[in-house]
Amino acid sequence: MDKKSVVNESEQIQLAMQMIKLGARLQLLESQTTLSRERLIKLYKELKGVSPPKGMLPFSTDWFLTWQPNIHSSIFYNIYKFMLDYTDVTGIHAIIKAYSLYLQQVEQDTDLEPVLSMTRAWTLVRFVESKMLKMQSCSCCGGNFIVNSYDLNQSYVCNLCHVPSRAGKTKKAKELTYKSVAQSA
């Protein structure tokens, strides 16, 4: 019979709390901790004040390849890869640290909300590890971006060098433009 370790349980609770604060979904928490589903639900309710969201996790690589999510996914994954290459942090701890740095970068540079969620960041890492997605250098700027592993990517041009015609035409972008014009008037 295995003894329950109070220290191990405390570490698992701290890990779950970090992930919940970053917006992780229940399925992510279950896969990365040894805590029971009931315990995780109670912890989620205590921290967020609401029940965890229901529904399936993202399962398609397509979301990561559209223009704005691709840029944000690429920023996150470059930070994550740097963490793996130059620190001794690995696994979910590397994802947490990289995602925290991604949030700091996005919130510092823009007034917009981050496009990438903690759960999508974790999913992205899983897709790259399973070789469904990979990093490819842009032939124009040299930056590394997320691409589909099965596409022809020899002369890949990123979404920043070749901006799609509909890029930035969202409702939020129009509202922000309107607000900045109104403030300057």
Kinemage of the C-alpha trace (Angstrom):
@kinemage 1
@onewidth
@group {chain A} dominant
@subgroup {mainchain}
@vectorlist {calphas} color= white
{ca met a 1} P 0.000 0.000 0.000
{ca asp a 2} L 1.388 3.386 -1.023
{ca lys a 3} L 1.599 6.090 1.586
{ca lys a 4} L 0.002 9.394 0.737
{ca ser a 5} L 2.566 12.146 0.832
{ca val a 6} L 1.346 15.445 2.241
{ca val a 7} L 4.183 17.248 0.458
{ca asn a 8} L 3.327 15.646 -2.897
{ca glu a 9} L -0.357 16.473 -2.477
{ca ser a 10} L 0.540 20.066 -1.601
{ca glu a 11} L 2.718 20.324 -4.729
{ca gln a 12} L -0.130 18.952 -6.853
{ca ile a 13} L -2.565 21.482 -5.382
{ca gln a 14} L -0.092 24.336 -6.035
{ca leu a 15} L 0.369 23.147 -9.628
{ca ala a 16} L -3.401 22.941 -10.141
{ca met a 17} L -3.854 26.417 -8.633
{ca gln a 18} L -1.242 27.896 -10.995
{ca met a 19} L -2.954 26.335 -13.995
{ca ile a 20} L -6.448 27.408 -12.862
{ca lys a 21} L -5.257 30.999 -12.390
{ca leu a 22} L -3.915 30.914 -15.957
{ca gly a 23} L -7.278 29.667 -17.241
{ca ala a 24} L -6.652 25.937 -17.691
{ca arg a 25} L -9.649 23.725 -18.382
{ca leu a 26} L -10.555 20.767 -16.173
{ca gln a 27} L -9.315 18.178 -18.700
{ca leu a 28} L -5.861 19.778 -18.649
{ca leu a 29} L -5.824 19.780 -14.858
{ca glu a 30} L -6.813 16.106 -14.759
{ca ser a 31} L -4.076 15.106 -17.187
{ca gln a 32} L -1.285 17.004 -15.428
{ca thr a 33} L -2.045 16.378 -11.754
{ca thr a 34} L -2.776 13.346 -9.606
{ca leu a 35} L -5.718 15.040 -7.886
{ca ser a 36} L -9.194 13.569 -8.271
{ca arg a 37} L -11.761 15.171 -10.549
{ca glu a 38} L -13.948 16.074 -7.558
{ca arg a 39} L -11.018 17.723 -5.784
{ca leu a 40} L -10.120 19.701 -8.905
{ca ile a 41} L -13.724 20.880 -9.339
{ca lys a 42} L -13.819 22.067 -5.709
{ca leu a 43} L -10.481 23.831 -6.131
{ca tyr a 44} L -11.643 25.452 -9.388
{ca lys a 45} L -14.866 26.691 -7.758
{ca glu a 46} L -12.946 28.031 -4.772
{ca leu a 47} L -10.475 29.965 -6.935
{ca lys a 48} L -12.755 31.159 -9.753
{ca gly a 49} L -16.096 31.287 -7.939
{ca val a 50} L -17.801 29.331 -10.729
{ca ser a 51} L -17.896 25.776 -11.995
{ca pro a 52} L -15.308 24.817 -14.613
{ca pro a 53} L -16.478 25.182 -18.222
{ca lys a 54} L -17.790 22.065 -19.888
{ca gly a 55} L -17.153 20.840 -23.387
{ca met a 56} L -14.499 19.284 -25.517
{ca leu a 57} L -10.930 20.497 -25.777
{ca pro a 58} L -9.610 21.821 -29.079
{ca phe a 59} L -8.693 18.884 -31.303
{ca ser a 60} L -7.854 20.389 -34.690
{ca thr a 61} L -4.567 21.892 -35.838
{ca asp a 62} L -6.431 24.292 -38.153
{ca trp a 63} L -7.016 26.940 -35.463
{ca phe a 64} L -3.253 27.386 -34.967
{ca leu a 65} L -2.730 28.080 -38.683
{ca thr a 66} L -5.133 31.016 -39.151
{ca trp a 67} L -3.418 34.411 -39.248
{ca gln a 68} L -3.815 35.915 -35.741
{ca pro a 69} L -3.768 32.636 -33.752
{ca asn a 70} L -0.696 31.601 -35.754
{ca ile a 71} L 1.208 34.711 -34.711
{ca his a 72} L 0.289 34.269 -31.036
{ca ser a 73} L 0.941 30.518 -31.136
{ca ser a 74} L 4.329 31.148 -32.696
{ca ile a 75} L 5.225 33.726 -30.030
{ca phe a 76} L 4.270 31.269 -27.281
{ca tyr a 77} L 6.051 28.313 -28.855
{ca asn a 78} L 9.266 30.287 -29.405
{ca ile a 79} L 9.243 31.234 -25.706
{ca tyr a 80} L 8.507 27.612 -24.755
{ca lys a 81} L 11.336 26.294 -26.967
{ca phe a 82} L 13.725 28.844 -25.448
{ca met a 83} L 12.730 27.626 -21.973
{ca leu a 84} L 13.468 24.020 -22.940
{ca asp a 85} L 16.776 24.862 -24.612
{ca tyr a 86} L 18.232 27.250 -22.025
{ca thr a 87} L 16.717 26.342 -18.651
{ca asp a 88} L 16.218 23.155 -16.702
{ca val a 89} L 12.422 23.580 -16.695
{ca thr a 90} L 10.468 20.879 -18.541
{ca gly a 91} L 6.967 19.485 -18.960
{ca ile a 92} L 3.952 21.330 -17.650
{ca his a 93} L 6.185 23.672 -15.637
{ca ala a 94} L 7.828 24.884 -18.871
{ca ile a 95} L 4.386 25.405 -20.426
{ca ile a 96} L 3.217 27.392 -17.382
{ca lys a 97} L 6.318 29.612 -17.365
{ca ala a 98} L 6.249 30.121 -21.142
{ca tyr a 99} L 2.533 30.932 -21.069
{ca ser a 100} L 3.064 33.437 -18.235
{ca leu a 101} L 5.810 35.132 -20.267
{ca tyr a 102} L 3.556 35.113 -23.347
{ca leu a 103} L 0.806 36.856 -21.322
{ca gln a 104} L 3.270 39.462 -20.049
{ca gln a 105} L 4.463 40.153 -23.594
{ca val a 106} L 0.990 40.422 -25.121
{ca glu a 107} L -0.448 42.543 -22.311
{ca gln a 108} L 2.611 44.826 -22.359
{ca asp a 109} L 2.530 45.444 -26.103
{ca thr a 110} L -1.215 45.761 -26.733
{ca asp a 111} L -4.477 46.685 -25.126
{ca leu a 112} L -6.043 43.543 -26.590
{ca glu a 113} L -6.741 40.309 -24.797
{ca pro a 114} L -4.433 37.361 -25.460
{ca val a 115} L -5.547 35.158 -28.348
{ca leu a 116} L -3.975 31.973 -26.991
{ca ser a 117} L -5.471 30.310 -23.896
{ca met a 118} L -3.523 28.118 -21.473
{ca thr a 119} L -5.401 25.065 -22.736
{ca arg a 120} L -4.634 25.905 -26.373
{ca ala a 121} L -0.956 26.462 -25.472
{ca trp a 122} L -0.826 22.996 -23.896
{ca thr a 123} L -2.613 21.547 -26.942
{ca leu a 124} L -0.131 23.268 -29.258
{ca val a 125} L 2.795 21.654 -27.444
{ca arg a 126} L 1.092 18.266 -27.767
{ca phe a 127} L 0.510 18.826 -31.515
{ca val a 128} L 4.173 19.740 -32.068
{ca glu a 129} L 5.382 16.784 -29.983
{ca ser a 130} L 3.180 14.456 -32.038
{ca lys a 131} L 4.642 16.008 -35.235
{ca met a 132} L 1.282 17.277 -36.513
{ca leu a 133} L 2.627 20.846 -36.365
{ca lys a 134} L 6.190 22.122 -36.534
{ca met a 135} L 8.225 25.328 -36.578
{ca gln a 136} L 9.334 26.730 -39.936
{ca ser a 137} L 11.501 29.752 -40.703
{ca cys a 138} L 9.924 32.486 -42.803
{ca ser a 139} L 11.839 32.898 -46.070
{ca cys a 140} L 11.280 36.668 -45.855
{ca cys a 141} L 11.944 37.736 -42.224
{ca gly a 142} L 13.619 34.608 -40.824
{ca gly a 143} L 11.242 34.286 -37.856
{ca asn a 144} L 10.076 30.846 -36.741
{ca phe a 145} L 6.355 30.147 -37.110
{ca ile a 146} L 3.964 27.260 -36.505
{ca val a 147} L 3.076 25.411 -39.717
{ca asn a 148} L 1.364 22.156 -40.656
{ca ser a 149} L 3.968 19.394 -40.838
{ca tyr a 150} L 2.369 17.902 -43.926
{ca asp a 151} L 2.240 21.095 -46.024
{ca leu a 152} L 4.972 22.104 -48.455
{ca asn a 153} L 6.895 24.712 -46.455
{ca gln a 154} L 10.190 25.153 -48.347
{ca ser a 155} L 9.526 28.804 -49.231
{ca tyr a 156} L 7.150 29.613 -46.360
{ca val a 157} L 6.184 33.275 -45.893
{ca cys a 158} L 4.659 34.126 -42.499
{ca asn a 159} L 1.435 36.004 -41.760
{ca leu a 160} L 3.386 39.104 -40.750
{ca cys a 161} L 5.284 39.377 -44.042
{ca his a 162} L 2.242 38.468 -46.139
{ca val a 163} L -0.748 39.798 -44.217
{ca pro a 164} L -4.067 38.299 -45.384
{ca ser a 165} L -6.494 40.792 -46.931
{ca arg a 166} L -9.075 40.377 -44.142
{ca ala a 167} L -6.536 40.676 -41.298
{ca gly a 168} L -7.496 43.207 -38.644
{ca lys a 169} L -11.048 43.634 -39.913
{ca thr a 170} L -12.588 42.337 -36.719
{ca lys a 171} L -15.253 44.122 -34.722
{ca lys a 172} L -12.771 44.746 -31.875
{ca ala a 173} L -10.233 46.298 -34.271
{ca lys a 174} L -12.883 48.656 -35.640
{ca glu a 175} L -13.938 49.651 -32.104
{ca leu a 176} L -10.327 50.317 -31.087
{ca thr a 177} L -9.746 52.402 -34.218
{ca tyr a 178} L -12.947 54.349 -33.513
{ca lys a 179} L -11.916 54.950 -29.886
{ca ser a 180} L -8.438 56.184 -30.839
{ca val a 181} L -9.896 58.534 -33.494
{ca ala a 182} L -12.480 59.851 -31.009
{ca gln a 183} L -9.805 60.450 -28.355
{ca ser a 184} L -7.542 62.346 -30.731
{ca ala a 185} L -10.384 64.628 -31.898
